[in-house]
Amino acid sequence: MPLSAVLKANRLGANRLPDGTWQFLLWAPHSRSVSLKLVENGRTIPMNALQGGYHQAVVGDLSAGTRYCYCLEDGRELPDPASRFQPEGVHGPSQLVDTGAFRWTDHN
């Protein structure tokens, strides 16, 4: 898929897809390789390098509340700069939020 199509269809950060999988999209133009690290179990998932310095991974067995960070090739572990929740502050791990699960109750 061309980069323009990926960016048009997807937002940066962690997003739940309609099929229940989670897509992670990161812009890290100075990193040749990036991995996604799940904090609870230490599992690391290599991300696919895309054009323009973007990195992407799609993971199927996650749920809202899962904490994660990105591992750069130099060994640094960093939170998601597009995270929707940082329960331990800006330097701690990011946490998955299913924004589609919120049910609006007002009509205006």
DSSP file (Angstrom, degrees, kcal/mol; ACC not computed):
  #  RESIDUE AA STRUCTURE BP1 BP2  ACC     N-H-->O    O-->H-N    N-H-->O    O-->H-N    TCO  KAPPA ALPHA  PHI   PSI    X-CA   Y-CA   Z-CA
    1    1 A M              0   0    0      0, 0.0     5,-0.1     0, 0.0     0, 0.0   0.000 360.0 360.0 360.0 132.3    0.0    0.0    0.0
    2    2 A P    >>  -     0   0    0      0, 0.0     4,-1.9     0, 0.0     3,-0.6  -0.290 360.0-116.6 -63.6 150.6    1.4    3.4   -0.9
    3    3 A L  H 3> S+     0   0    0      1,-0.2     4,-2.7     2,-0.2     5,-0.3   0.883 114.1  58.2 -56.1 -41.5    2.4    5.7    2.0
    4    4 A S  H 3> S+     0   0    0      1,-0.2     4,-2.0     2,-0.2    -1,-0.2   0.877 107.0  48.2 -59.3 -37.1   -0.2    8.3    1.1
    5    5 A A  H <> S+     0   0    0     -3,-0.6     4,-2.0     2,-0.2    -1,-0.2   0.889 110.6  51.2 -69.9 -39.0   -3.0    5.6    1.4
    6    6 A V  H  X S+     0   0    0     -4,-1.9     4,-1.1     1,-0.2    -2,-0.2   0.937 114.0  43.5 -62.1 -46.5   -1.7    4.5    4.8
    7    7 A L  H  < S+     0   0    0     -4,-2.7    -2,-0.2     1,-0.2    -1,-0.2   0.848 112.6  52.1 -70.9 -33.7   -1.6    8.0    6.1
    8    8 A K  H  < S+     0   0    0     -4,-2.0    -1,-0.2    -5,-0.3    -2,-0.2   0.888 116.8  39.1 -67.8 -37.9   -5.0    9.0    4.6
    9    9 A A  H  < S+     0   0    0     -4,-2.0     2,-0.3    -5,-0.1    -1,-0.2   0.597 118.1  49.0 -87.8 -11.9   -6.7    5.9    6.2
   10   10 A N     <  -     0   0    0     -4,-1.1     2,-0.3    -5,-0.1    -1,-0.0  -0.918  65.4-138.4-136.1 153.7   -4.9    5.9    9.5
   11   11 A R        -     0   0    0     -2,-0.3    14,-0.2     1,-0.1     4,-0.1  -0.764  35.9 -98.6-105.1 154.7   -3.9    8.2   12.4
   12   12 A L  S    S+     0   0    0     -2,-0.3     2,-0.2    12,-0.1    14,-0.2  -0.335  89.0  31.6 -64.2 154.1   -0.7    8.3   14.2
   13   13 A G  E    S-A   25   0A   0     12,-3.0    12,-2.0     2,-0.1     2,-0.5  -0.576 110.5 -30.7  97.0-161.2   -0.6    6.5   17.5
   14   14 A A  E     +A   24   0A   0     10,-0.2     2,-0.4    68,-0.2    83,-0.2  -0.858  63.1 176.3-100.8 125.5   -2.5    3.3   18.5
   15   15 A N  E     -A   23   0A   0      8,-2.8     8,-3.2    -2,-0.5     2,-0.4  -0.993  29.1-128.3-134.4 134.2   -5.9    2.9   17.0
   16   16 A R  E     -A   22   0A   0     -2,-0.4     6,-0.2    81,-0.3     5,-0.1  -0.682  28.9-144.2 -80.2 129.2   -8.4    0.0   17.2
   17   17 A L    >   -     0   0    0      4,-3.3     3,-2.4    -2,-0.4    -1,-0.0  -0.497  26.2-103.2 -90.0 161.7   -9.4   -1.2   13.8
   18   18 A P  T 3  S+     0   0    0      0, 0.0    -1,-0.1     0, 0.0    -2,-0.0   0.785 120.6  57.8 -56.3 -28.7  -12.9   -2.4   12.9
   19   19 A D  T 3  S-     0   0    0      2,-0.1     3,-0.1     1,-0.1    -3,-0.0   0.426 121.9-104.6 -83.9   3.7  -11.8   -6.0   12.9
   20   20 A G  S <  S+     0   0    0     -3,-2.4    42,-0.3     1,-0.3     2,-0.1   0.293  82.5 122.5  93.9 -10.0  -10.6   -5.6   16.6
   21   21 A T        -     0   0    0     40,-0.1    -4,-3.3    -5,-0.1     2,-0.5  -0.360  59.3-124.6 -77.4 166.1   -6.9   -5.5   15.9
   22   22 A W  E     -AB  16  59A   0     37,-3.1    37,-2.8    -6,-0.2     2,-0.5  -0.950  16.7-155.1-114.9 132.0   -4.8   -2.5   17.0
   23   23 A Q  E     -AB  15  58A   0     -8,-3.2    -8,-2.8    -2,-0.5     2,-0.5  -0.907   3.3-162.0-106.9 133.9   -2.7   -0.5   14.5
   24   24 A F  E     -AB  14  57A   0     33,-3.1    33,-1.9    -2,-0.5     2,-0.5  -0.969   9.5-178.7-114.0 124.7    0.4    1.4   15.8
   25   25 A L  E     +AB  13  56A   0    -12,-2.0   -12,-3.0    -2,-0.5     2,-0.4  -0.985   5.3 175.0-129.8 121.5    1.7    4.1   13.5
   26   26 A L  E     - B   0  55A   0     29,-2.7    29,-2.7    -2,-0.5     2,-0.7  -0.964  26.4-143.4-128.5 139.1    4.8    6.1   14.5
   27   27 A W  E     + B   0  54A   0     -2,-0.4    27,-0.2    27,-0.2    26,-0.1  -0.919  37.1 149.6-101.5 111.2    6.8    8.7   12.6
   28   28 A A    >   +     0   0    0     25,-2.8     3,-1.9    -2,-0.7    25,-0.1  -0.650  14.2 175.4-139.1  76.1   10.5    8.2   13.6
   29   29 A P  T 3  S+     0   0    0      0, 0.0    24,-0.1     0, 0.0    25,-0.1   0.665  77.1  52.7 -65.4 -17.9   12.5    9.4   10.5
   30   30 A H  T 3  S+     0   0    0     23,-0.1     2,-0.5     2,-0.0    23,-0.0   0.380  94.7  82.9 -98.4   4.9   15.9    8.9   12.1
   31   31 A S    <   -     0   0    0     -3,-1.9    -3,-0.1    22,-0.2     3,-0.1  -0.932  53.7-168.8-111.8 126.6   15.3    5.3   13.2
   32   32 A R  S    S+     0   0    0     -2,-0.5     2,-0.4     1,-0.2    -1,-0.1   0.810  81.1  26.0 -79.6 -30.4   15.8    2.4   10.7
   33   33 A S        +     0   0    0     15,-0.0    40,-0.8    22,-0.0     2,-0.3  -0.998  64.6 176.4-137.9 140.5   14.1   -0.1   13.0
   34   34 A V  E     -D   72   0B   0     13,-0.4    13,-2.6    -2,-0.4     2,-0.3  -0.990   9.6-160.7-137.9 143.0   11.5    0.3   15.8
   35   35 A S  E     -DE  71  46B   0     36,-2.3    36,-3.1    -2,-0.3     2,-0.5  -0.929  17.9-129.1-122.8 151.7    9.8   -2.3   17.9
   36   36 A L  E     -DE  70  45B   0      9,-3.1     9,-2.8    -2,-0.3     2,-0.5  -0.854  24.9-158.4 -94.1 131.0    6.6   -2.1   19.9
   37   37 A K  E     -DE  69  44B   0     32,-3.1    32,-1.9    -2,-0.5     2,-0.6  -0.959   9.3-147.0-117.2 127.3    7.1   -3.3   23.5
   38   38 A L  E  >  -D   68   0B   0      5,-3.0     4,-1.8    -2,-0.5     5,-0.3  -0.824  11.4-153.0 -89.8 120.2    4.2   -4.5   25.7
   39   39 A V  T  4 S+     0   0    0     28,-2.0    -1,-0.2    -2,-0.6    29,-0.1   0.890  84.3  58.1 -65.5 -44.2    5.0   -3.5   29.2
   40   40 A E  T  4 S+     0   0    0     27,-0.5    -1,-0.2     1,-0.2    28,-0.1   0.868 126.4  14.6 -59.6 -40.2    3.0   -6.2   31.1
   41   41 A N  T  4 S-     0   0    0     -3,-0.2    -1,-0.2     2,-0.1    -2,-0.2   0.440  96.5-121.8-117.4  -0.3    4.7   -9.2   29.5
   42   42 A G     <  +     0   0    0     -4,-1.8    -3,-0.2     1,-0.2    -2,-0.1   0.508  54.2 158.5  74.6   3.6    7.8   -7.6   27.9
   43   43 A R        -     0   0    0     -5,-0.3    -5,-3.0    -6,-0.1     2,-0.4  -0.366  26.2-155.0 -62.5 135.1    6.8   -8.9   24.5
   44   44 A T  E     -E   37   0B   0     -7,-0.2    -7,-0.2    -2,-0.1    -1,-0.0  -0.934   7.5-166.0-115.5 140.8    8.4   -7.0   21.6
   45   45 A I  E     -E   36   0B   0     -9,-2.8    -9,-3.1    -2,-0.4     2,-0.1  -0.981  22.0-127.0-126.8 116.9    6.9   -6.8   18.1
   46   46 A P  E     -E   35   0B   0      0, 0.0     2,-0.3     0, 0.0   -11,-0.2  -0.373  24.5-137.7 -62.6 140.1    9.0   -5.5   15.2
   47   47 A M        -     0   0    0    -13,-2.6     2,-0.4    10,-0.1   -13,-0.4  -0.748  16.7-114.1 -98.5 148.6    7.4   -2.7   13.3
   48   48 A N  E     -C   56   0A   0      8,-3.6     8,-2.5    -2,-0.3     2,-0.4  -0.681  27.2-128.9 -81.8 129.5    7.4   -2.5    9.5
   49   49 A A  E     -C   55   0A   0     -2,-0.4     6,-0.2     6,-0.2     2,-0.2  -0.659  30.2-172.3 -78.8 130.1    9.4    0.5    8.1
   50   50 A L    >   -     0   0    0      4,-3.5     3,-0.9    -2,-0.4     4,-0.3  -0.612  33.9 -73.1-111.8 174.8    7.4    2.5    5.6
   51   51 A Q  G >  S+     0   0    0      1,-0.2     3,-1.1    -2,-0.2    -1,-0.2  -0.252 112.0  30.4 -61.8 155.4    8.3    5.4    3.3
   52   52 A G  G 3  S-     0   0    0      1,-0.2    -1,-0.2    -3,-0.1    -3,-0.0   0.624 131.5 -64.6  73.3  14.4    9.0    8.8    4.8
   53   53 A G  G <  S+     0   0    0     -3,-0.9   -25,-2.8     1,-0.3    -1,-0.2   0.607  94.3 139.4  85.8  11.6   10.2    7.5    8.2
   54   54 A Y  E <   -B   27   0A   0     -3,-1.1    -4,-3.5    -4,-0.3     2,-0.4  -0.609  34.0-162.0 -89.7 152.0    7.0    5.9    9.3
   55   55 A H  E     -BC  26  49A   0    -29,-2.7   -29,-2.7    -6,-0.2     2,-0.4  -0.991   9.3-171.9-133.6 140.6    6.8    2.6   11.2
   56   56 A Q  E     +BC  25  48A   0     -8,-2.5    -8,-3.6    -2,-0.4     2,-0.3  -0.983  12.1 174.5-139.2 143.3    3.7    0.4   11.5
   57   57 A A  E     -B   24   0A   0    -33,-1.9   -33,-3.1    -2,-0.4     2,-0.5  -0.989  14.0-156.9-142.8 144.4    2.6   -2.7   13.3
   58   58 A V  E     -B   23   0A   0     -2,-0.3     2,-0.4   -35,-0.2   -35,-0.2  -0.993  15.9-175.0-121.7 125.1   -0.8   -4.4   13.5
   59   59 A V  E     -B   22   0A   0    -37,-2.8   -37,-3.1    -2,-0.5     3,-0.3  -0.967  13.1-168.3-126.8 135.0   -1.4   -6.6   16.6
   60   60 A G  S    S+     0   0    0     -2,-0.4     2,-0.3   -39,-0.2    -1,-0.1   0.702  72.8  62.2 -98.0 -20.8   -4.5   -8.7   17.2
   61   61 A D  S    S+     0   0    0    -39,-0.1     2,-0.3     2,-0.0    -1,-0.2  -0.274  79.3 103.7-109.1  49.5   -4.4   -9.9   20.8
   62   62 A L        -     0   0    0     -2,-0.3     2,-0.3    -3,-0.3     3,-0.0  -0.813  45.4-161.8-123.3 163.6   -4.6   -6.7   22.8
   63   63 A S    >   -     0   0    0     -2,-0.3     3,-1.9   -41,-0.0    33,-0.2  -0.950  39.2 -76.2-140.0 162.3   -7.3   -4.8   24.7
   64   64 A A  T 3  S+     0   0    0     -2,-0.3    33,-0.2     1,-0.2     3,-0.1  -0.284 116.5  41.6 -54.4 141.6   -7.8   -1.3   26.0
   65   65 A G  T 3  S+     0   0    0     31,-2.1    -1,-0.2     1,-0.4     2,-0.2   0.178  78.8 134.6 100.7 -16.4   -5.7   -0.8   29.1
   66   66 A T    <   -     0   0    0     -3,-1.9    30,-2.9    29,-0.1    -1,-0.4  -0.469  48.9-139.6 -66.3 133.3   -2.6   -2.5   27.7
   67   67 A R  E     + F   0  95B   0     28,-0.2   -28,-2.0    -2,-0.2   -27,-0.5  -0.763  30.5 162.9 -97.8 144.3    0.5   -0.4   28.3
   68   68 A Y  E     -DF  38  94B   0     26,-2.3    26,-2.6    -2,-0.3    12,-0.3  -0.949  19.1-170.4-151.4 165.6    3.2   -0.1   25.7
   69   69 A C  E     -D   37   0B   0    -32,-1.9   -32,-3.1    -2,-0.3     2,-0.4  -0.935  29.6-106.6-149.9 172.2    6.2    1.9   24.5
   70   70 A Y  E     -DG  36  78B   0      8,-3.2     8,-2.9    -2,-0.3     2,-0.6  -0.886  22.6-149.2-106.1 137.6    8.4    2.0   21.4
   71   71 A C  E     -DG  35  77B   0    -36,-3.1   -36,-2.3    -2,-0.4     6,-0.2  -0.930  14.3-154.2-107.2 119.1   11.9    0.6   21.4
   72   72 A L  E >   -D   34   0B   0      4,-2.7     3,-2.1    -2,-0.6   -38,-0.2  -0.460  30.9-104.4 -88.6 165.0   14.4    2.4   19.1
   73   73 A E  T 3  S+     0   0    0    -40,-0.8   -39,-0.1     1,-0.3    -1,-0.1   0.717 118.9  61.1 -63.7 -21.1   17.4    0.9   17.6
   74   74 A D  T 3  S-     0   0    0      2,-0.1    -1,-0.3     1,-0.0   -43,-0.0   0.396 122.1-103.2 -86.8   4.9   19.7    2.7   20.1
   75   75 A G  S <  S+     0   0    0     -3,-2.1    -2,-0.1     1,-0.3     2,-0.1   0.286  75.1 139.2  96.3 -10.2   18.0    0.9   23.0
   76   76 A R        -     0   0    0     -5,-0.1    -4,-2.7     1,-0.0     2,-0.5  -0.436  41.5-150.4 -69.8 141.5   15.8    3.8   24.2
   77   77 A E  E     +G   71   0B   0     -6,-0.2    -6,-0.2    -2,-0.1    -1,-0.0  -0.969  24.1 178.1-112.2 119.0   12.3    3.0   25.2
   78   78 A L  E     -G   70   0B   0     -8,-2.9    -8,-3.2    -2,-0.5    16,-0.1  -0.904  28.8-112.1-125.8 148.0    9.9    5.9   24.6
   79   79 A P        -     0   0    0      0, 0.0   -10,-0.1     0, 0.0     7,-0.1  -0.280  49.5 -86.6 -68.7 164.4    6.2    6.6   25.1
   80   80 A D    >   -     0   0    0    -12,-0.3     3,-1.8     1,-0.2   -66,-0.1  -0.613  30.3-148.9 -72.2 120.3    4.0    7.1   22.0
   81   81 A P  T 3  S+     0   0    0      0, 0.0    -1,-0.2     0, 0.0   -55,-0.0   0.687 100.8  47.0 -66.7 -14.8    4.2   10.8   21.1
   82   82 A A  T 3  S+     0   0    0    -71,-0.0   -68,-0.2    -3,-0.0    -2,-0.1   0.086  85.6 144.5-108.8  21.3    0.6   10.4   19.8
   83   83 A S    <   -     0   0    0     -3,-1.8     3,-0.1     1,-0.1    13,-0.1  -0.230  44.1-153.9 -61.6 146.9   -0.7    8.6   22.9
   84   84 A R  S    S+     0   0    0     11,-0.3     2,-0.3     1,-0.3    -1,-0.1   0.521  82.0  28.8 -96.7  -9.5   -4.2    9.2   24.1
   85   85 A F        +     0   0    0     10,-0.2    10,-1.9     4,-0.0    -1,-0.3  -0.928  50.5 179.3-155.7 128.8   -3.4    8.3   27.7
   86   86 A Q    >   +     0   0    0     -2,-0.3     3,-2.0     8,-0.2     8,-0.1  -0.768   9.0 178.8-124.2  81.0   -0.2    8.5   29.8
   87   87 A P  T 3  S+     0   0    0      0, 0.0    -1,-0.1     0, 0.0     3,-0.1   0.735  82.9  42.4 -62.5 -23.1   -1.2    7.1   33.3
   88   88 A E  T 3  S-     0   0    0      5,-0.6     3,-0.3     1,-0.4     2,-0.1   0.201 123.7 -94.0-106.3  15.4    2.3    7.5   34.7
   89   89 A G    X   -     0   0    0     -3,-2.0     3,-1.2     1,-0.2    -1,-0.4  -0.340  58.9 -49.3  96.9 178.3    3.0   10.9   33.2
   90   90 A V  T 3  S+     0   0    0      1,-0.3    -1,-0.2    -2,-0.1     4,-0.0   0.668 134.6  46.6 -67.6 -18.2    4.8   12.0   29.9
   91   91 A H  T 3  S+     0   0    0     -3,-0.3    -1,-0.3    -5,-0.1    -2,-0.1   0.522  99.3  83.3-100.7  -6.5    7.8    9.8   30.4
   92   92 A G  S <  S-     0   0    0     -3,-1.2    -3,-0.1     1,-0.2     0, 0.0  -0.247  93.5 -67.6 -87.4 179.5    6.0    6.6   31.4
   93   93 A P        -     0   0    0      0, 0.0    -5,-0.6     0, 0.0   -24,-0.2  -0.246  49.6-115.9 -66.7 156.3    4.5    4.0   29.1
   94   94 A S  E     -F   68   0B   0    -26,-2.6   -26,-2.3   -16,-0.1     2,-0.4  -0.465  24.3-140.9 -84.4 162.6    1.4    4.8   27.0
   95   95 A Q  E     -F   67   0B   0    -10,-1.9   -11,-0.3   -28,-0.2   -28,-0.2  -0.994  17.5-113.2-132.3 134.8   -1.9    3.0   27.5
   96   96 A L        -     0   0    0    -30,-2.9   -31,-2.1    -2,-0.4     2,-0.4  -0.391  30.7-170.4 -65.6 136.7   -4.3    1.8   24.8
   97   97 A V        -     0   0    0    -83,-0.2     2,-1.2   -33,-0.2   -81,-0.3  -0.998  18.4-145.4-129.2 126.6   -7.7    3.6   24.8
   98   98 A D    >   -     0   0    0     -2,-0.4     3,-1.7     1,-0.2     4,-0.3  -0.755  17.9-177.7 -91.3  92.9  -10.6    2.3   22.7
   99   99 A T  G >  S+     0   0    0     -2,-1.2     3,-0.8     1,-0.3    -1,-0.2   0.743  77.9  63.0 -65.7 -22.6  -12.1    5.7   21.7
  100  100 A G  G 3  S+     0   0    0      1,-0.2    -1,-0.3    -3,-0.1    -2,-0.1   0.611  89.2  69.9 -76.2 -11.6  -14.9    3.9   19.8
  101  101 A A  G <  S+     0   0    0     -3,-1.7     2,-0.3     2,-0.1    -1,-0.2   0.658  73.3 102.3 -81.4 -15.4  -16.2    2.3   23.1
  102  102 A F    <   -     0   0    0     -3,-0.8     2,-0.7    -4,-0.3    -3,-0.0  -0.528  62.4-150.9 -72.5 131.0  -17.5    5.6   24.5
  103  103 A R        -     0   0    0     -2,-0.3     2,-0.1     2,-0.0    -2,-0.1  -0.905   9.9-139.6-106.4 112.9  -21.3    5.9   24.2
  104  104 A W        -     0   0    0     -2,-0.7     0, 0.0     1,-0.1     0, 0.0  -0.451  18.1-175.8 -69.5 140.5  -22.5    9.4   23.9
  105  105 A T        +     0   0    0     -2,-0.1     2,-0.2     0, 0.0    -1,-0.1   0.538  55.2  82.2-116.0 -11.4  -25.7   10.1   25.9
  106  106 A D        -     0   0    0      1,-0.1    -2,-0.0     2,-0.0     0, 0.0  -0.570  59.6-153.6 -92.7 161.6  -26.5   13.7   24.9
  107  107 A H              0   0    0     -2,-0.2    -1,-0.1     1,-0.1    -3,-0.0   0.391 360.0 360.0-113.1   0.8  -28.3   14.7   21.7
  108  108 A N              0   0    0      0, 0.0    -1,-0.1     0, 0.0    -2,-0.0   0.383 360.0 360.0-111.8 360.0  -27.0   18.2   21.2
